[in-house]
Amino acid sequence: MDSPYQNLTDEPQQRFAFAPMSTGMRVATWLGLGLLAVAAGAIPLLTGEAQLTLVLVVPIVALTFVLVYLFYRPTAFTVGEDGLTIRWPLRRLTIPHDAIVSVRQLPREEMGRAMRLVGAGGLFGNFGLFRSKHLGNFTMYTSSSDGLVLITRHNARPLVISPDDPEAFVAAVDAL
């Protein structure tokens, strides 16, 4: 059986970029990166246990930031004959069109407050498994709280994403 994580060689019919980060996401990302830079810069200024702690912690945090960027922050969503493909720098996930029950724009108020169960939040966006009162458990790959799209799938958790043009994205998926 083929894995849904695959490289696609055919040109997609339509490509939608991951939406630009909202101001809050951008601020959280820059704060995280800035704090990491300050901690790295402090290493030569410290001695003893404080220095050792930063020598151990800074590379782990930096690696975490890189992994979030490469594996959890999508670069684009493509809609084609194979279905919907979510593209990350180092992986791809294709959701066949017959696995999609519905797709629609999701107003922020309708999602309500969401709690992250597993994943990353604030750094480059919100990614992972979330839970809200209105949606239950769902997977989310978003960079903003506006322009969200809800994809309901057969035998899988709902998916919330933020393409750069949500209206055109919904129309493209509906046309599958």
Secondary structure, 3 states (H helix, E strand, C coil): CCCCCCCCCCCCCEEEEECCCCHHHHHHHHHHHHHHHHHHHHHHHCCHHHHHHHHHHHHHHHHHHHHHHHHCCCCEEEEECCEEEEECCCCEEEECHHHEEEEEEECHHHHCCEEEEEEEECCCCEEEEEEECCCEEEEEEECCCCCEEEEEECCCCCEEECECCHHHHHHHHHCC
